[in-house]
Amino acid sequence: MDYLLNAYDYFRPGGGIMLLLIVASLWMWGLVFERLLCFWRMQREDVTVHQALMLLREGRPVSPGAGICRRMVGGFLQSRTGSPILDQRLLDQHALEQRPRIRRFLPAITVLAATAPLLGLLGTVTGMITTFDVIAIFGTGNAKALSGGISKALVTTQSGLLVGIPGLFMSRLLMRRANGIERRLTETVMALKRAV
């Protein structure tokens, strides 16, 4: 409980901008953890290229799972026609249907991570405006009055950077994972096209 009170005392000078930063941070990290869990499930429950080829040769139904290639192969086997040209187009269509699942929420994570430092900058500007207003009214002799605006400026700037820098790092990491999953999907489609 003391930890929460200390955190409240620390963030209180930031005012409403700190509330926006906290909401942006919680939203961003919620999406990051959702994507990490989703990518883990996609990789754990997926099939390899060799397994996808075996499923194609056997022609039996594919058990459902979170894997992208597994879903693509399962959908293709259900709609397969026997015509090589049409089946290759069906493979492309089923792969295209799976791609949005990979990139879901990644733009939102990037935007939230990039917005956090800008919110911190907004807090800096409003804090300095408050400081200059105090200087205009009381002059520079009232250090206590000056400290309110300065602490608002510093706390919001620091918090914006603390949210934004790790968020941009995680955004880049998630993009690399998404690219890897898409690359594996493309390799599977190409292998299946040669086999139909």
N, C-alpha and C positions, 0 to 999 in steps of 0.2 A: 504494500500500500504506500509506503514511503517513496518507493521508486516512481509510482504514478504521480504523486504530489511533486516530486522533484522535476519530473518531466513536464508537468503542467507549468510549474514556475519558470522553467527554462523557455518553453515555447510561448508562454502568455504574451511577452512583448511583441511577438510577430503579428498578433491580431488575426483578422479574417484571412489574411494571405496564408498564414500557417494552417488554418483549417482547410483551405483549398489544396495546399501541399500535402497534407495528411490524407485527404480523400484521393488525390491523384496517386500518391504512393501506394495506398491500400489497393486501389483499383489495378494499378500496374502490376504489383506483385501477385495479386490474385490471378491475373491473366498469365503471368510468367509461370506460376506453379501449375496452372491448368495445362499450359502448353508442354511443360516438362513431363508431366504425368501422361499426357496424350502421346507425346513422342516416345516415351518409354514403352507404353502399351503397343504402339504401332510397330516398334522394333521387336518386342518380345513375342507378339502374337502373329508375326508375319511369316511368310514362306520365302525360301531362297529361290533363286532362278531355277536350280535343279529340281526343287520340290514343285515349282509351278509347272515345269515341263512334264513331270510325272503325273500331276493332276490332270493336265491336258490330255496325255496319252490314255490315262485310265478313264477319263470322262465322268468320274463319279462326282456327286455334289460335294462342295467344299463346306466344311464346318464354319459357322460364322465366327468372326473375331474382329479385333480392332486393326489388324494389319492392312495396310494400303494394298499391297500386292495380292493378299488373300482375298480382299473384297473385289478387286478388279478381276481376278481369275474366276471367282465365284459368279459374278455377274455375267462374265463372258460365256462361261459354260452353260448358263441358263438360256442365253439368247443366241447361241452358236447356230449357224445355218448350214455349214458344210461347204459353202462356196469360199474358196481362199481369198478372193478379193473382198467380198463382203465381210468375211470374218476379220480380215486385217483392219477394216474400217471400224468394225464393232470393237476391236481391241483398243483402237485409238479413242473411241467414244467412251468406253468404260474407264480408261486411264484419265481422260479429261474430266470425268465426273468425280474422280477421287482427288484431283489436285487442290480444289478449294479447301478440303479438310486439312491439308498440310499447312497452308498459309493462313489459316483462320487466326484472327486476333493479332498477328504479327505487326501489321501496320499500326494498330491501336497501341501496342506496347511501345513502339518506336515514337509515336506522337506524344504519349504520356511522358516518356523519358526525356524527350527534347523540350517539353513544355515546363517541366519542373524547374530548370535553371532560369527560364524566363519569368516564372512566378517569383523566384527568389530575387531576380532583378527588379521586378515590380515592387517587392517589399523594400529593396534598397532605395529606390526612388522615393517611395512614400515616406520612408523613415527619414531620408535627408530633407524632404520637404517639411516634415514635422520639426526637424532640427532647425532649419532656417526660419520657420515661423516663430519658434521659441527665441532665437537670436534677435529677430525683429522686435519682439515684444519686450523681452527681459535683458537683452544684450548677452555677452558671453560670460557674465559673472555668476550665473545660476547653473552650476554643473549638474545638479540633480535633474533639472528640467531638460537639459541638453541630452542627458544619458538615455532618456526614453526613446527619442528618435534614432539615436545611434544604435541602441541595442536592437530596435526593430530592424534596422538596415542590416546589421551583422547576422542576426539569427535567421532571418529569411534567406539571405544569400547563402549562408552555410547549409541550411536545410535543403534549399533548392539544388545545390551541388551534390549533397549527400544522397538525394533521391535520383538525380539525373545521371550521374556518372555510372553507378552500378546498373541502372536501368538501360543505358545505352550499351554497356558491356553485355548484359543478358540478351538484349535485342539482337546483337550481332551473333552471339552464340546460338540463339534459337534460329536465326536465319541460316547459319551454317548447317545446323541439324536438318532443317527443312530442305535445304539444297541436297544434302546426302540422301534423304528419303526420296526426293523427286528423282535423283539420279538412279537409285535402285529401281524405282518404278519404270523409268525409261528403259533400263537394261532388261527388265523382265518383259516389257512389251516387245522390244526388239527380238528377244529370244523366242517369244511365243509366235511372233509374226513369221519367223523362219520355219517354225514347226507346223503351222496350220496349212 
